Amino acid sequence: MKAKVYVTLKKGVLDPQGKAVGGALESMGYKEVKDLRIGKFIEIELNGSSKTETEKRLKEMCEKLLANTVVEDYRVEIE
């Protein structure tokens, strides 16, 4: 089973890396970029018996290691 995990900063949390990249794009002539935020994308190949159990284990992984839930949100897609 394959899962995709998307980790993004929560709304209201400052994103200096996103601001820097957005500013660089603007200075390169890409004036249409209004706002930009940087996140993480993680692909995980899993051995799992059921989708329910896999979802539970992925939630544990995200909350314990993959995402800092104080400042980040995460979303999981299972294929």
N, CA, C and O atoms as CSV, one atom per row, in Angstrom:
chain,resi,resn,atom,element,x,y,z
A,1,MET,N,N,0.850,-1.169,0.000
A,1,MET,CA,C,0.000,0.000,0.000
A,1,MET,C,C,0.899,1.235,0.000
A,1,MET,O,O,1.943,1.251,0.652
A,2,LYS,N,N,0.487,2.267,-0.734
A,2,LYS,CA,C,1.275,3.490,-0.800
A,2,LYS,C,C,0.452,4.627,-0.203
A,2,LYS,O,O,-0.758,4.719,-0.415
A,3,ALA,N,N,1.137,5.490,0.550
A,3,ALA,CA,C,0.480,6.653,1.135
A,3,ALA,C,C,1.262,7.908,0.786
A,3,ALA,O,O,2.484,7.885,0.637
A,4,LYS,N,N,0.526,8.996,0.660
A,4,LYS,CA,C,1.126,10.310,0.451
A,4,LYS,C,C,0.736,11.169,1.637
A,4,LYS,O,O,-0.431,11.222,2.024
A,5,VAL,N,N,1.729,11.844,2.214
A,5,VAL,CA,C,1.498,12.711,3.360
A,5,VAL,C,C,1.906,14.124,2.966
A,5,VAL,O,O,3.025,14.354,2.509
A,6,TYR,N,N,0.994,15.060,3.148
A,6,TYR,CA,C,1.249,16.468,2.870
A,6,TYR,C,C,1.283,17.208,4.202
A,6,TYR,O,O,0.323,17.155,4.970
A,7,VAL,N,N,2.380,17.891,4.474
A,7,VAL,CA,C,2.545,18.636,5.720
A,7,VAL,C,C,2.699,20.110,5.366
A,7,VAL,O,O,3.562,20.478,4.568
A,8,THR,N,N,1.857,20.949,5.964
A,8,THR,CA,C,1.899,22.385,5.697
A,8,THR,C,C,1.827,23.153,7.007
A,8,THR,O,O,1.303,22.662,8.007
A,9,LEU,N,N,2.361,24.360,6.982
A,9,LEU,CA,C,2.256,25.213,8.157
A,9,LEU,C,C,0.803,25.617,8.359
A,9,LEU,O,O,0.069,25.840,7.396
A,10,LYS,N,N,0.399,25.708,9.616
A,10,LYS,CA,C,-0.953,26.160,9.917
A,10,LYS,C,C,-1.109,27.609,9.482
A,10,LYS,O,O,-0.139,28.366,9.441
A,11,LYS,N,N,-2.343,27.985,9.159
A,11,LYS,CA,C,-2.619,29.373,8.815
A,11,LYS,C,C,-2.244,30.244,10.004
A,11,LYS,O,O,-2.515,29.880,11.148
A,12,GLY,N,N,-1.631,31.375,9.748
A,12,GLY,CA,C,-1.228,32.277,10.817
A,12,GLY,C,C,0.198,32.070,11.299
A,12,GLY,O,O,0.747,32.925,11.994
A,13,VAL,N,N,0.810,30.935,10.936
A,13,VAL,CA,C,2.201,30.679,11.293
A,13,VAL,C,C,3.077,31.300,10.205
A,13,VAL,O,O,2.885,31.037,9.018
A,14,LEU,N,N,4.030,32.117,10.617
A,14,LEU,CA,C,4.921,32.765,9.658
A,14,LEU,C,C,5.740,31.730,8.894
A,14,LEU,O,O,6.165,30.719,9.455
A,15,ASP,N,N,5.955,31.996,7.609
A,15,ASP,CA,C,6.712,31.095,6.744
A,15,ASP,C,C,7.845,31.879,6.077
A,15,ASP,O,O,7.704,32.304,4.930
A,16,PRO,N,N,8.976,32.079,6.785
A,16,PRO,CA,C,10.065,32.856,6.206
A,16,PRO,C,C,10.631,32.238,4.926
A,16,PRO,O,O,11.028,32.968,4.018
A,17,GLN,N,N,10.674,30.930,4.842
A,17,GLN,CA,C,11.177,30.285,3.628
A,17,GLN,C,C,10.240,30.576,2.454
A,17,GLN,O,O,10.701,30.875,1.353
A,18,GLY,N,N,8.952,30.491,2.679
A,18,GLY,CA,C,7.983,30.807,1.638
A,18,GLY,C,C,8.080,32.261,1.193
A,18,GLY,O,O,7.990,32.561,0.002
A,19,LYS,N,N,8.264,33.166,2.160
A,19,LYS,CA,C,8.415,34.593,1.830
A,19,LYS,C,C,9.665,34.817,0.981
A,19,LYS,O,O,9.633,35.585,0.019
A,20,ALA,N,N,10.764,34.149,1.335
A,20,ALA,CA,C,12.011,34.313,0.583
A,20,ALA,C,C,11.864,33.802,-0.849
A,20,ALA,O,O,12.305,34.461,-1.791
A,21,VAL,N,N,11.252,32.641,-1.014
A,21,VAL,CA,C,11.066,32.084,-2.353
A,21,VAL,C,C,10.092,32.948,-3.152
A,21,VAL,O,O,10.311,33.204,-4.336
A,22,GLY,N,N,9.018,33.394,-2.502
A,22,GLY,CA,C,8.070,34.274,-3.177
A,22,GLY,C,C,8.727,35.568,-3.634
A,22,GLY,O,O,8.481,36.036,-4.745
A,23,GLY,N,N,9.570,36.150,-2.770
A,23,GLY,CA,C,10.298,37.367,-3.131
A,23,GLY,C,C,11.264,37.138,-4.272
A,23,GLY,O,O,11.409,37.989,-5.149
A,24,ALA,N,N,11.927,35.990,-4.266
A,24,ALA,CA,C,12.866,35.666,-5.350
A,24,ALA,C,C,12.125,35.517,-6.679
A,24,ALA,O,O,12.594,36.000,-7.710
A,25,LEU,N,N,10.981,34.856,-6.658
A,25,LEU,CA,C,10.198,34.719,-7.893
A,25,LEU,C,C,9.750,36.077,-8.410
A,25,LEU,O,O,9.793,36.340,-9.612
A,26,GLU,N,N,9.321,36.932,-7.497
A,26,GLU,CA,C,8.903,38.277,-7.908
A,26,GLU,C,C,10.066,39.041,-8.538
A,26,GLU,O,O,9.900,39.706,-9.560
A,27,SER,N,N,11.249,38.940,-7.917
A,27,SER,CA,C,12.412,39.648,-8.461
A,27,SER,C,C,12.857,39.078,-9.811
A,27,SER,O,O,13.558,39.745,-10.571
A,28,MET,N,N,12.445,37.846,-10.101
A,28,MET,CA,C,12.761,37.227,-11.390
A,28,MET,C,C,11.712,37.561,-12.454
A,28,MET,O,O,11.801,37.103,-13.594
A,29,GLY,N,N,10.725,38.361,-12.067
A,29,GLY,CA,C,9.733,38.785,-13.043
A,29,GLY,C,C,8.391,38.084,-12.957
A,29,GLY,O,O,7.503,38.357,-13.764
A,30,TYR,N,N,8.224,37.190,-11.998
A,30,TYR,CA,C,6.953,36.482,-11.845
A,30,TYR,C,C,6.047,37.269,-10.903
A,30,TYR,O,O,5.848,36.893,-9.748
A,31,LYS,N,N,5.507,38.360,-11.419
A,31,LYS,CA,C,4.714,39.298,-10.616
A,31,LYS,C,C,3.354,38.727,-10.227
A,31,LYS,O,O,2.697,39.246,-9.325
A,32,GLU,N,N,2.929,37.660,-10.906
A,32,GLU,CA,C,1.612,37.092,-10.615
A,32,GLU,C,C,1.574,36.292,-9.307
A,32,GLU,O,O,0.489,35.951,-8.834
A,33,VAL,N,N,2.728,35.989,-8.717
A,33,VAL,CA,C,2.765,35.234,-7.459
A,33,VAL,C,C,2.321,36.160,-6.328
A,33,VAL,O,O,3.017,37.109,-5.967
A,34,LYS,N,N,1.154,35.860,-5.784
A,34,LYS,CA,C,0.574,36.692,-4.720
A,34,LYS,C,C,1.098,36.269,-3.347
A,34,LYS,O,O,1.473,37.112,-2.532
A,35,ASP,N,N,1.121,34.973,-3.101
A,35,ASP,CA,C,1.593,34.446,-1.821
A,35,ASP,C,C,2.127,33.046,-2.071
A,35,ASP,O,O,1.673,32.361,-2.987
A,36,LEU,N,N,3.077,32.622,-1.272
A,36,LEU,CA,C,3.688,31.313,-1.445
A,36,LEU,C,C,4.034,30.757,-0.069
A,36,LEU,O,O,4.601,31.457,0.770
A,37,ARG,N,N,3.689,29.495,0.152
A,37,ARG,CA,C,4.035,28.828,1.409
A,37,ARG,C,C,4.714,27.508,1.064
A,37,ARG,O,O,4.341,26.841,0.098
A,38,ILE,N,N,5.695,27.144,1.846
A,38,ILE,CA,C,6.479,25.932,1.617
A,38,ILE,C,C,5.993,24.839,2.583
A,38,ILE,O,O,5.697,25.109,3.747
A,39,GLY,N,N,5.919,23.619,2.082
A,39,GLY,CA,C,5.521,22.485,2.915
A,39,GLY,C,C,6.385,21.270,2.606
A,39,GLY,O,O,7.424,21.374,1.955
A,40,LYS,N,N,5.933,20.119,3.086
A,40,LYS,CA,C,6.653,18.864,2.848
A,40,LYS,C,C,5.703,17.863,2.187
A,40,LYS,O,O,4.501,17.857,2.455
A,41,PHE,N,N,6.260,17.028,1.327
A,41,PHE,CA,C,5.527,15.943,0.702
A,41,PHE,C,C,6.302,14.661,0.973
A,41,PHE,O,O,7.496,14.577,0.686
A,42,ILE,N,N,5.622,13.666,1.526
A,42,ILE,CA,C,6.276,12.417,1.915
A,42,ILE,C,C,5.511,11.249,1.292
A,42,ILE,O,O,4.292,11.157,1.434
A,43,GLU,N,N,6.225,10.359,0.604
A,43,GLU,CA,C,5.625,9.130,0.089
A,43,GLU,C,C,6.092,7.974,0.955
A,43,GLU,O,O,7.277,7.858,1.266
A,44,ILE,N,N,5.163,7.129,1.340
A,44,ILE,CA,C,5.488,5.987,2.204
A,44,ILE,C,C,4.897,4.723,1.588
A,44,ILE,O,O,3.716,4.682,1.244
A,45,GLU,N,N,5.720,3.708,1.454
A,45,GLU,CA,C,5.264,2.390,1.017
A,45,GLU,C,C,5.061,1.560,2.281
A,45,GLU,O,O,5.966,1.447,3.107
A,46,LEU,N,N,3.873,0.982,2.428
A,46,LEU,CA,C,3.526,0.291,3.672
A,46,LEU,C,C,3.063,-1.134,3.425
A,46,LEU,O,O,2.484,-1.451,2.386
A,47,ASN,N,N,3.332,-1.978,4.401
A,47,ASN,CA,C,2.722,-3.296,4.470
A,47,ASN,C,C,1.573,-3.149,5.453
A,47,ASN,O,O,1.797,-2.934,6.645
A,48,GLY,N,N,0.364,-3.262,4.971
A,48,GLY,CA,C,-0.771,-3.097,5.871
A,48,GLY,C,C,-1.855,-4.095,5.557
A,48,GLY,O,O,-2.034,-4.508,4.411
A,49,SER,N,N,-2.575,-4.476,6.592
A,49,SER,CA,C,-3.625,-5.466,6.402
A,49,SER,C,C,-4.947,-4.823,6.000
A,49,SER,O,O,-5.658,-5.348,5.142
A,50,SER,N,N,-5.276,-3.703,6.607
A,50,SER,CA,C,-6.543,-3.045,6.285
A,50,SER,C,C,-6.330,-1.541,6.158
A,50,SER,O,O,-5.387,-0.980,6.717
A,51,LYS,N,N,-7.217,-0.908,5.417
A,51,LYS,CA,C,-7.115,0.533,5.232
A,51,LYS,C,C,-7.311,1.260,6.565
A,51,LYS,O,O,-6.647,2.261,6.833
A,52,THR,N,N,-8.213,0.761,7.385
A,52,THR,CA,C,-8.475,1.381,8.689
A,52,THR,C,C,-7.239,1.341,9.576
A,52,THR,O,O,-6.884,2.342,10.199
A,53,GLU,N,N,-6.586,0.193,9.632
A,53,GLU,CA,C,-5.376,0.050,10.453
A,53,GLU,C,C,-4.244,0.907,9.886
A,53,GLU,O,O,-3.499,1.531,10.641
A,54,THR,N,N,-4.116,0.937,8.562
A,54,THR,CA,C,-3.081,1.745,7.923
A,54,THR,C,C,-3.299,3.222,8.226
A,54,THR,O,O,-2.344,3.934,8.538
A,55,GLU,N,N,-4.545,3.694,8.140
A,55,GLU,CA,C,-4.855,5.091,8.472
A,55,GLU,C,C,-4.474,5.411,9.915
A,55,GLU,O,O,-3.914,6.470,10.197
A,56,LYS,N,N,-4.778,4.497,10.815
A,56,LYS,CA,C,-4.450,4.682,12.230
A,56,LYS,C,C,-2.941,4.792,12.429
A,56,LYS,O,O,-2.471,5.673,13.149
A,57,ARG,N,N,-2.182,3.903,11.794
A,57,ARG,CA,C,-0.725,3.905,11.931
A,57,ARG,C,C,-0.110,5.165,11.314
A,57,ARG,O,O,0.831,5.733,11.867
A,58,LEU,N,N,-0.637,5.592,10.183
A,58,LEU,CA,C,-0.134,6.810,9.550
A,58,LEU,C,C,-0.395,8.035,10.431
A,58,LEU,O,O,0.456,8.919,10.535
A,59,LYS,N,N,-1.549,8.085,11.051
A,59,LYS,CA,C,-1.860,9.193,11.968
A,59,LYS,C,C,-0.843,9.220,13.107
A,59,LYS,O,O,-0.353,10.286,13.480
A,60,GLU,N,N,-0.530,8.056,13.653
A,60,GLU,CA,C,0.478,7.968,14.722
A,60,GLU,C,C,1.832,8.476,14.225
A,60,GLU,O,O,2.499,9.243,14.919
A,61,MET,N,N,2.239,8.052,13.028
A,61,MET,CA,C,3.528,8.466,12.466
A,61,MET,C,C,3.584,9.985,12.299
A,61,MET,O,O,4.586,10.621,12.627
A,62,CYS,N,N,2.511,10.543,11.793
A,62,CYS,CA,C,2.471,11.993,11.581
A,62,CYS,C,C,2.546,12.751,12.898
A,62,CYS,O,O,3.291,13.723,13.022
A,63,GLU,N,N,1.779,12.308,13.870
A,63,GLU,CA,C,1.721,13.033,15.135
A,63,GLU,C,C,2.968,12.837,15.995
A,63,GLU,O,O,3.275,13.680,16.839
A,64,LYS,N,N,3.692,11.729,15.788
A,64,LYS,CA,C,4.896,11.483,16.578
A,64,LYS,C,C,6.175,11.984,15.913
A,64,LYS,O,O,7.130,12.332,16.607
A,65,LEU,N,N,6.210,12.028,14.565
A,65,LEU,CA,C,7.470,12.364,13.905
A,65,LEU,C,C,7.347,13.226,12.646
A,65,LEU,O,O,8.085,14.199,12.494
A,66,LEU,N,N,6.441,12.887,11.758
A,66,LEU,CA,C,6.439,13.514,10.440
A,66,LEU,C,C,5.964,14.961,10.434
A,66,LEU,O,O,6.374,15.741,9.574
A,67,ALA,N,N,5.112,15.328,11.374
A,67,ALA,CA,C,4.605,16.696,11.441
A,67,ALA,C,C,4.752,17.224,12.862
A,67,ALA,O,O,4.574,16.492,13.836
A,68,ASN,N,N,5.079,18.501,12.960
A,68,ASN,CA,C,5.086,19.183,14.255
A,68,ASN,C,C,3.686,19.768,14.412
A,68,ASN,O,O,3.409,20.858,13.910
A,69,THR,N,N,2.813,19.058,15.099
A,69,THR,CA,C,1.396,19.422,15.127
A,69,THR,C,C,1.112,20.726,15.878
A,69,THR,O,O,-0.021,21.208,15.863
A,70,VAL,N,N,2.109,21.292,16.522
A,70,VAL,CA,C,1.926,22.599,17.150
A,70,VAL,C,C,1.804,23.675,16.075
A,70,VAL,O,O,0.984,24.586,16.198
A,71,VAL,N,N,2.613,23.575,15.026
A,71,VAL,CA,C,2.633,24.605,13.980
A,71,VAL,C,C,2.285,24.076,12.586
A,71,VAL,O,O,2.178,24.862,11.645
A,72,GLU,N,N,2.105,22.760,12.438
A,72,GLU,CA,C,1.848,22.184,11.118
A,72,GLU,C,C,0.554,21.362,11.108
A,72,GLU,O,O,0.173,20.746,12.102
A,73,ASP,N,N,-0.094,21.379,9.959
A,73,ASP,CA,C,-1.216,20.488,9.675
A,73,ASP,C,C,-0.725,19.401,8.733
A,73,ASP,O,O,0.282,19.580,8.048
A,74,TYR,N,N,-1.421,18.287,8.694
A,74,TYR,CA,C,-1.055,17.233,7.744
A,74,TYR,C,C,-2.316,16.627,7.144
A,74,TYR,O,O,-3.405,16.679,7.716
A,75,ARG,N,N,-2.117,16.057,5.978
A,75,ARG,CA,C,-3.198,15.383,5.260
A,75,ARG,C,C,-2.615,14.104,4.668
A,75,ARG,O,O,-1.502,14.117,4.143
A,76,VAL,N,N,-3.352,13.010,4.747
A,76,VAL,CA,C,-2.882,11.715,4.269
A,76,VAL,C,C,-3.802,11.206,3.162
A,76,VAL,O,O,-5.026,11.279,3.272
A,77,GLU,N,N,-3.193,10.689,2.093
A,77,GLU,CA,C,-3.932,10.022,1.020
A,77,GLU,C,C,-3.371,8.616,0.885
A,77,GLU,O,O,-2.158,8.432,0.781
A,78,ILE,N,N,-4.253,7.627,0.888
A,78,ILE,CA,C,-3.834,6.235,0.727
A,78,ILE,C,C,-4.279,5.757,-0.643
A,78,ILE,O,O,-5.443,5.910,-1.014
A,79,GLU,N,N,-3.352,5.179,-1.395
A,79,GLU,CA,C,-3.667,4.687,-2.750
A,79,GLU,C,C,-4.004,3.218,-2.699
A,79,GLU,O,O,-4.297,2.616,-3.731
